[in-house]
């Protein structure tokens, strides 16, 4: 699942922290190196559209993501 940034099998607050650190708004370059994975809609930025995709997967720790 693309939103499982730490590859531990769930989408939780640890993954959200990564998305939040990378969040930079529409049509802006990535906030830092390592943010390409947070670009969930593959449009070269991390913005509300990516957050929406993330939210669709979020299900908490030790639970399967909602967007399998």
N, C-alpha and C positions, 0 to 999 in steps of 0.2 A: 504494500500500500504506500503510495507516494507520500502521504502525510505522516507516516511513521518514520520520522527523521533519524531516530536512534536504533531502528531495526530491532526493537524488542517485542514486536508482535501486537502492540496496542498503540492507540493514539490518545495521549494523555497530556497532562500539564508540562511534562518535560519537552514534548514535541511542540507544544504551544510556545514555550519560552524561546525555542529556536525560531519559530515563525515570527514572533514578536520582535526579536533582535534583528531580523532581516527586513521587517516591514518598513517600507520607504515611500510608499505612495505611487500613484500611477505615472507611467512614462518617466520614471527616474531610474538611474542605475542602481544595481544592488548595493545595499548599505555596507556590506563587507564581503570579503572573500568567503566562500563556503555557502553562499545564499542561493545558488542556482537551484538546489533541491527544493527550496521554499517557493519557487516560482511554479506553482501547481498548475497554472493555465498556460504556461510556456509562452508568455508574451514579453519577456525580458524585464519584468518588474515584479515587485512583491507588494500587492495592494489589497483592497477590499475584495476583489474577485478571488484572490488566493485564499483569503480568510474564509470566504463563503465555502469554498471547496474543502478547506480544512474542517470547518464546523460540521460539514456533512459526514465526516469520518470520525470525529471526536466521540469517544465512548468511555473514556476513563481507563485507569490502570488495570492490567490483567484481564481485559475484556477484548474480544475481537472488535476491530474497527467496524463502524456501521456502513462503510463504503466498499466492502469486499468486491 
